[in-house]
Amino acid sequence: MKLVYFNGRGMAETSRLLLAAAGCDYEDFRYPLEIIDMKTYKFKRDDFDNDKKNGFLKKSMGKVPFLMVNGKTISQSKSIERYISEKFCMSGENDEDKALIDSYCEYLRDFKTLYQKSKKNNEVDVWFSETLPSKLLEFEILLNENKYNVNDDLTLSDISIYSFLCDYFDNKEGVLNSYKECKILNSIVKKVIENKRIANWIKNRPKTSF
């Protein structure tokens, strides 16, 4: 199994956390990426650009991340996450669990879209002081007070919640303050961090700028 992305957390880190939790031995292939200007998304990525030009990324339509497994290429970050969680029994015990997990992950995707809109409108301060705390309090109502979020086992939704709250934003203090009143979210983050395999991955993963 080979996971291909840039040398950053970004859109591949939730998959890496899932693979860490599963104890899966895989190749974590990372294209070098130099950030020239994050505001304008200007990067230097010669190896990636060369592979794309030479047709090596056709099976993923020239995009990363993608997962190579058993001779097949699985692209799109969310599809990769669902595949890994299903393969390693982190997708719920039944159809209802799977639907709940999927819905929680879709809410997180909605929050990311709202955040990008806030950045575009220069409303980041409002996002962290008002919008995100409000959204997380609403989100908290949907969650379950089990050992983990959906049932008594670690699932994709737990890891996705951790990844969103702890990896997605640069403003760590702003995010931490936004869910300080959310008992269930705090519990989920704590339990994910306490997972020995995940804790070991977080401790030893490459230090990157994003």
Contacts in CASP RR format, 6 or more apart in sequence:
PFRMAT RR
TARGET T0000
AUTHOR 0000-0000-0000
METHOD contacts of the structure
MODEL  1
MKLVYFNGRGMAETSRLLLAAAGCDYEDFRYPLEIIDMKTYKFKRDDFDN
DKKNGFLKKSMGKVPFLMVNGKTISQSKSIERYISEKFCMSGENDEDKAL
IDSYCEYLRDFKTLYQKSKKNNEVDVWFSETLPSKLLEFEILLNENKYNV
NDDLTLSDISIYSFLCDYFDNKEGVLNSYKECKILNSIVKKVIENKRIAN
WIKNRPKTSF
1 19 0 8 1.000
1 24 0 8 1.000
1 25 0 8 1.000
1 26 0 8 1.000
1 27 0 8 1.000
1 67 0 8 1.000
1 68 0 8 1.000
1 69 0 8 1.000
2 26 0 8 1.000
2 27 0 8 1.000
2 29 0 8 1.000
2 67 0 8 1.000
2 68 0 8 1.000
2 69 0 8 1.000
3 12 0 8 1.000
3 15 0 8 1.000
3 16 0 8 1.000
3 19 0 8 1.000
3 26 0 8 1.000
3 27 0 8 1.000
3 28 0 8 1.000
3 29 0 8 1.000
3 65 0 8 1.000
3 66 0 8 1.000
3 67 0 8 1.000
3 68 0 8 1.000
3 80 0 8 1.000
4 29 0 8 1.000
4 31 0 8 1.000
4 60 0 8 1.000
4 64 0 8 1.000
4 65 0 8 1.000
4 66 0 8 1.000
4 67 0 8 1.000
4 68 0 8 1.000
5 11 0 8 1.000
5 12 0 8 1.000
5 29 0 8 1.000
5 30 0 8 1.000
5 31 0 8 1.000
5 64 0 8 1.000
5 65 0 8 1.000
6 12 0 8 1.000
6 30 0 8 1.000
6 31 0 8 1.000
6 32 0 8 1.000
6 33 0 8 1.000
6 45 0 8 1.000
6 48 0 8 1.000
6 64 0 8 1.000
7 30 0 8 1.000
7 31 0 8 1.000
7 32 0 8 1.000
7 33 0 8 1.000
7 206 0 8 1.000
7 208 0 8 1.000
8 30 0 8 1.000
8 33 0 8 1.000
8 206 0 8 1.000
8 208 0 8 1.000
8 209 0 8 1.000
8 210 0 8 1.000
9 16 0 8 1.000
9 167 0 8 1.000
9 208 0 8 1.000
9 210 0 8 1.000
10 167 0 8 1.000
10 168 0 8 1.000
10 210 0 8 1.000
11 64 0 8 1.000
11 65 0 8 1.000
11 77 0 8 1.000
12 64 0 8 1.000
12 65 0 8 1.000
12 77 0 8 1.000
12 80 0 8 1.000
13 163 0 8 1.000
13 167 0 8 1.000
14 77 0 8 1.000
14 81 0 8 1.000
14 156 0 8 1.000
14 159 0 8 1.000
14 160 0 8 1.000
14 163 0 8 1.000
15 65 0 8 1.000
15 67 0 8 1.000
15 77 0 8 1.000
15 80 0 8 1.000
15 81 0 8 1.000
15 84 0 8 1.000
16 28 0 8 1.000
16 201 0 8 1.000
16 205 0 8 1.000
17 159 0 8 1.000
17 162 0 8 1.000
17 163 0 8 1.000
17 192 0 8 1.000
17 198 0 8 1.000
17 201 0 8 1.000
18 81 0 8 1.000
18 84 0 8 1.000
18 85 0 8 1.000
18 88 0 8 1.000
18 90 0 8 1.000
18 156 0 8 1.000
18 159 0 8 1.000
19 26 0 8 1.000
19 84 0 8 1.000
19 88 0 8 1.000
20 197 0 8 1.000
20 198 0 8 1.000
20 200 0 8 1.000
20 201 0 8 1.000
21 88 0 8 1.000
21 90 0 8 1.000
21 154 0 8 1.000
21 159 0 8 1.000
21 195 0 8 1.000
21 197 0 8 1.000
21 198 0 8 1.000
22 84 0 8 1.000
22 87 0 8 1.000
22 88 0 8 1.000
22 90 0 8 1.000
22 197 0 8 1.000
23 197 0 8 1.000
24 84 0 8 1.000
24 88 0 8 1.000
30 206 0 8 1.000
31 45 0 8 1.000
31 47 0 8 1.000
31 48 0 8 1.000
31 51 0 8 1.000
31 64 0 8 1.000
32 45 0 8 1.000
32 46 0 8 1.000
32 47 0 8 1.000
33 43 0 8 1.000
33 44 0 8 1.000
33 45 0 8 1.000
33 48 0 8 1.000
34 43 0 8 1.000
34 44 0 8 1.000
34 45 0 8 1.000
35 42 0 8 1.000
35 43 0 8 1.000
35 209 0 8 1.000
35 210 0 8 1.000
36 42 0 8 1.000
36 43 0 8 1.000
36 44 0 8 1.000
38 210 0 8 1.000
48 64 0 8 1.000
51 57 0 8 1.000
52 62 0 8 1.000
57 63 0 8 1.000
57 64 0 8 1.000
57 66 0 8 1.000
59 66 0 8 1.000
59 73 0 8 1.000
59 75 0 8 1.000
60 66 0 8 1.000
60 73 0 8 1.000
60 75 0 8 1.000
61 75 0 8 1.000
63 75 0 8 1.000
65 75 0 8 1.000
65 77 0 8 1.000
65 80 0 8 1.000
66 73 0 8 1.000
66 74 0 8 1.000
66 75 0 8 1.000
66 80 0 8 1.000
67 73 0 8 1.000
67 74 0 8 1.000
67 75 0 8 1.000
67 80 0 8 1.000
67 83 0 8 1.000
67 84 0 8 1.000
68 74 0 8 1.000
74 80 0 8 1.000
74 83 0 8 1.000
78 105 0 8 1.000
78 109 0 8 1.000
81 105 0 8 1.000
81 156 0 8 1.000
81 160 0 8 1.000
82 91 0 8 1.000
82 102 0 8 1.000
82 156 0 8 1.000
84 90 0 8 1.000
85 91 0 8 1.000
85 101 0 8 1.000
85 155 0 8 1.000
85 156 0 8 1.000
89 153 0 8 1.000
90 153 0 8 1.000
90 154 0 8 1.000
90 155 0 8 1.000
90 156 0 8 1.000
90 159 0 8 1.000
91 97 0 8 1.000
91 98 0 8 1.000
91 101 0 8 1.000
91 155 0 8 1.000
91 156 0 8 1.000
92 98 0 8 1.000
92 101 0 8 1.000
92 150 0 8 1.000
92 151 0 8 1.000
92 153 0 8 1.000
92 155 0 8 1.000
93 151 0 8 1.000
93 153 0 8 1.000
97 150 0 8 1.000
97 151 0 8 1.000
97 155 0 8 1.000
100 150 0 8 1.000
100 157 0 8 1.000
101 150 0 8 1.000
101 155 0 8 1.000
101 156 0 8 1.000
101 157 0 8 1.000
103 142 0 8 1.000
104 142 0 8 1.000
104 143 0 8 1.000
104 149 0 8 1.000
104 150 0 8 1.000
104 157 0 8 1.000
104 160 0 8 1.000
104 161 0 8 1.000
105 156 0 8 1.000
105 157 0 8 1.000
105 160 0 8 1.000
107 139 0 8 1.000
107 142 0 8 1.000
108 160 0 8 1.000
108 161 0 8 1.000
108 164 0 8 1.000
111 132 0 8 1.000
111 135 0 8 1.000
111 139 0 8 1.000
111 164 0 8 1.000
112 164 0 8 1.000
112 168 0 8 1.000
114 127 0 8 1.000
114 131 0 8 1.000
114 135 0 8 1.000
115 127 0 8 1.000
115 132 0 8 1.000
115 169 0 8 1.000
118 124 0 8 1.000
118 126 0 8 1.000
118 127 0 8 1.000
118 131 0 8 1.000
119 127 0 8 1.000
123 131 0 8 1.000
124 171 0 8 1.000
128 171 0 8 1.000
128 174 0 8 1.000
128 175 0 8 1.000
128 177 0 8 1.000
128 178 0 8 1.000
132 175 0 8 1.000
132 178 0 8 1.000
133 177 0 8 1.000
133 178 0 8 1.000
133 179 0 8 1.000
133 181 0 8 1.000
136 178 0 8 1.000
136 179 0 8 1.000
136 182 0 8 1.000
136 185 0 8 1.000
137 181 0 8 1.000
137 182 0 8 1.000
139 182 0 8 1.000
139 185 0 8 1.000
140 179 0 8 1.000
140 182 0 8 1.000
140 183 0 8 1.000
140 184 0 8 1.000
140 185 0 8 1.000
143 149 0 8 1.000
143 184 0 8 1.000
143 185 0 8 1.000
143 188 0 8 1.000
144 150 0 8 1.000
144 184 0 8 1.000
145 184 0 8 1.000
145 187 0 8 1.000
146 152 0 8 1.000
147 153 0 8 1.000
147 191 0 8 1.000
148 154 0 8 1.000
148 155 0 8 1.000
148 158 0 8 1.000
148 188 0 8 1.000
148 191 0 8 1.000
149 155 0 8 1.000
149 157 0 8 1.000
149 158 0 8 1.000
149 161 0 8 1.000
149 184 0 8 1.000
149 188 0 8 1.000
150 157 0 8 1.000
150 158 0 8 1.000
154 191 0 8 1.000
154 192 0 8 1.000
154 195 0 8 1.000
158 188 0 8 1.000
158 191 0 8 1.000
158 192 0 8 1.000
159 192 0 8 1.000
159 198 0 8 1.000
161 185 0 8 1.000
161 188 0 8 1.000
161 189 0 8 1.000
161 192 0 8 1.000
162 188 0 8 1.000
162 189 0 8 1.000
162 192 0 8 1.000
162 193 0 8 1.000
165 175 0 8 1.000
165 179 0 8 1.000
165 185 0 8 1.000
165 189 0 8 1.000
166 172 0 8 1.000
166 175 0 8 1.000
166 189 0 8 1.000
166 193 0 8 1.000
169 175 0 8 1.000
179 185 0 8 1.000
179 186 0 8 1.000
180 186 0 8 1.000
192 198 0 8 1.000
193 199 0 8 1.000
193 202 0 8 1.000
END
